[in-house]
Amino acid sequence: MSIEFLDPTHEAAAADFALSARLPALKGITVGIISNGKLGTLPFFDAFENELVESYGVTKVVRRTKSNYSAPADPYIMDEAQEWNALIAGIGD
């Protein structure tokens, strides 16, 4: 029996990209959280949201759940994300 190892990277070279500028602070901003919807995300993101608000002064936390946990975020979520100052994406495995 042989084992085949697969390389998950795409064959083509990745396009150059620039990282977003670091936020100077979290106080007063809007943070979006995109969940994959699995069971483990709910208690984690509840605690994370509380920490953002209570300890870092985040004004608003917007939480959205993807319609399919294994697919990219829905277009309407990505459109809405344009209004957020920061975005957190997480999984609940």
C-alpha positions as CSV (number, residue, x, y, z in Angstrom):
1,M,0.0,0.0,0.0
2,S,1.3,3.4,-0.9
3,I,0.4,6.8,0.4
4,E,0.0,9.7,-1.9
5,F,0.6,13.2,-0.5
6,L,-1.3,16.1,-2.2
7,D,-0.1,19.7,-2.4
8,P,-3.1,21.9,-1.5
9,T,-1.5,25.0,-3.1
10,H,-2.7,26.4,-6.4
11,E,-0.5,25.7,-9.4
12,A,-0.4,29.3,-10.6
13,A,1.6,31.9,-8.7
14,A,-0.4,33.9,-6.2
15,A,-1.0,37.5,-7.2
16,D,0.8,40.1,-5.2
17,F,-1.2,41.7,-2.6
18,A,-0.7,44.3,0.2
19,L,-1.8,43.8,3.8
20,S,-4.3,46.3,5.1
21,A,-3.0,49.0,7.3
22,R,-3.1,48.1,11.0
23,L,-5.8,49.9,13.0
24,P,-4.4,52.3,15.6
25,A,-7.0,51.1,18.1
26,L,-10.2,49.1,18.4
27,K,-12.1,51.7,20.5
28,G,-15.1,53.1,18.6
29,I,-14.9,50.8,15.6
30,T,-17.2,48.2,14.1
31,V,-16.0,44.7,13.9
32,G,-17.6,42.0,11.8
33,I,-17.5,38.4,12.7
34,I,-18.2,35.8,10.0
35,S,-18.9,32.3,11.3
36,N,-19.1,29.1,9.4
37,G,-22.1,28.2,11.5
38,K,-20.8,25.1,13.2
39,L,-21.9,24.5,16.8
40,G,-18.5,25.4,18.4
41,T,-18.6,28.9,17.0
42,L,-21.5,30.2,19.1
43,P,-20.0,30.2,22.6
44,F,-16.5,31.2,21.3
45,F,-17.8,34.2,19.4
46,D,-20.1,35.2,22.3
47,A,-17.1,35.4,24.6
48,F,-15.0,37.1,21.9
49,E,-17.6,39.7,21.2
50,N,-17.9,40.4,25.0
51,E,-14.1,40.8,25.2
52,L,-14.0,43.2,22.2
53,V,-16.7,45.4,23.7
54,E,-15.7,45.3,27.4
55,S,-11.9,45.3,27.1
56,Y,-11.2,47.1,23.9
57,G,-14.1,49.6,23.5
58,V,-15.4,48.2,20.2
59,T,-18.7,50.2,19.5
60,K,-20.4,47.6,17.4
61,V,-20.0,43.9,16.6
62,V,-21.9,42.6,13.5
63,R,-22.2,38.8,13.4
64,R,-23.0,36.9,10.2
65,T,-23.2,33.2,9.5
66,K,-22.3,31.8,6.1
67,S,-25.1,29.7,4.4
68,N,-22.7,26.9,3.7
69,Y,-19.9,26.2,6.2
70,S,-17.5,24.8,3.5
71,A,-18.0,27.6,0.9
72,P,-16.8,31.2,0.8
73,A,-18.9,33.8,2.5
74,D,-22.0,34.8,0.7
75,P,-21.8,37.8,-1.6
76,Y,-24.2,39.8,0.5
77,I,-22.0,39.3,3.6
78,M,-18.9,40.4,1.6
79,D,-20.8,43.5,0.4
80,E,-21.8,44.3,4.0
81,A,-18.3,43.8,5.2
82,Q,-17.1,46.8,3.2
83,E,-18.7,48.9,5.9
84,W,-16.8,47.2,8.8
85,N,-13.5,48.5,10.2
86,A,-12.2,45.0,10.9
87,L,-13.3,41.4,10.1
88,I,-12.8,38.2,12.0
89,A,-13.6,34.9,10.3
90,G,-13.7,31.7,12.3
91,I,-14.6,28.0,12.3
92,G,-16.2,25.9,14.9
93,D,-14.4,22.6,14.5
